[in-house]
Amino acid sequence: MKVIGLFVAATLAIVAQAADLVDTLNSRPELSTLSKFIKQQRLEGDLRAQDGGGEFTVFAVTNQGYASQPRQNIIFLRNPRNRPTLEKVLKYHIVPGKYSMADVASAGSLTSMDGAKLSTGGSASSPTVEGATVVVGDIQADNGVLHILDRVLYPENSVPVPF
């Protein structure tokens, strides 16, 4: 009986573990476009805890956020010939390290995965990143945190129609 109890306890401990950033993104239907882009660019390994990628803060954009962009930009980003640009846009939304909403608001700037400086501000309850507002934040993963933005961030000169 003790063996069964230990097995059940071990199983429950595994189930209770937090998901990594990729699993957290994939579990949220409103982030499916971002999840597809991350998979397309093969960035999943960088954002998986078991791959030793470290901790990250991901500024995620909802499907609606992508849909509100100029149509030319989405067509441009989905074109396989523009994969380097899509990768640059995605990495612009990822910051090494784990930053809460309060951290983002008070930092003044953060450095994205591709080395670009992102200006930050606002308040602990409503931080901003490059002028975009965090609408839902502090979504925890075992290797970082997600903050959902109200719009896509574009590095300078990255898409045909600046937003």
Residue pairs with C-beta under 8 A, 6 or more apart in sequence:
17 142
18 24
18 140
18 141
18 142
19 27
19 141
19 142
20 47
20 48
20 49
20 50
20 141
20 142
20 143
21 47
21 48
21 49
21 56
21 58
21 141
21 143
21 144
21 146
22 35
22 38
22 44
22 47
22 48
23 141
24 139
24 141
24 146
25 31
25 34
25 35
25 38
25 47
25 58
25 60
25 146
26 35
30 62
30 63
30 64
31 60
31 61
31 62
31 63
31 148
32 63
33 61
33 62
33 63
33 66
34 60
34 61
34 62
34 66
37 77
37 86
37 90
38 44
38 47
38 90
40 83
40 86
41 83
41 86
41 87
41 90
43 87
43 90
43 91
43 94
45 51
45 53
46 53
46 56
46 94
46 113
47 53
47 56
47 58
47 94
47 143
47 144
48 143
49 141
49 142
49 143
53 143
54 96
54 143
55 96
55 97
55 98
55 143
55 144
56 94
56 95
56 96
56 97
56 98
56 113
56 143
56 144
57 94
57 95
57 97
57 98
57 99
57 104
57 110
57 144
57 145
57 146
57 147
58 93
58 94
58 95
58 144
58 145
58 146
58 147
59 93
59 94
59 95
59 129
59 132
59 134
59 147
59 149
59 153
60 93
60 146
60 147
60 148
60 149
61 93
61 148
61 149
61 151
61 152
61 153
62 148
65 149
65 150
65 151
65 152
66 74
66 152
67 74
68 151
69 151
69 152
69 163
70 160
70 161
70 163
72 159
72 160
72 161
73 152
73 154
73 159
73 160
73 161
73 163
76 82
76 85
76 159
76 160
77 85
77 86
77 89
77 159
78 86
85 158
85 159
88 114
88 155
88 158
89 152
89 153
89 154
89 155
89 158
89 159
91 112
91 113
91 114
92 112
92 113
92 114
92 116
92 118
92 153
92 154
92 155
92 158
93 112
93 149
93 153
94 112
94 113
95 110
95 111
95 112
95 113
95 118
96 111
96 113
97 110
98 144
98 145
99 107
99 110
99 145
100 137
100 138
100 145
101 124
101 125
101 127
101 134
101 137
101 138
101 147
102 124
102 127
104 110
104 120
104 122
104 127
104 129
104 134
104 137
104 147
105 120
105 121
105 122
105 123
105 124
105 126
105 127
105 128
106 124
107 120
108 119
108 120
108 121
109 117
109 118
109 119
109 120
110 117
110 118
110 120
110 129
111 117
111 118
112 118
114 155
116 155
118 129
118 130
118 153
119 129
119 130
119 131
120 127
120 128
120 129
121 127
121 128
122 128
122 133
122 134
126 133
126 134
127 133
127 134
127 137
127 147
128 134
129 147
129 149
129 153
130 153
132 149
132 150
132 151
132 152
132 153
133 149
133 150
134 147
134 148
134 149
135 148
135 149
135 150
136 147
136 148
137 145
137 146
137 147
137 148
138 145
138 147
139 145
139 146
139 147
139 148
151 163
152 163
154 162
154 163
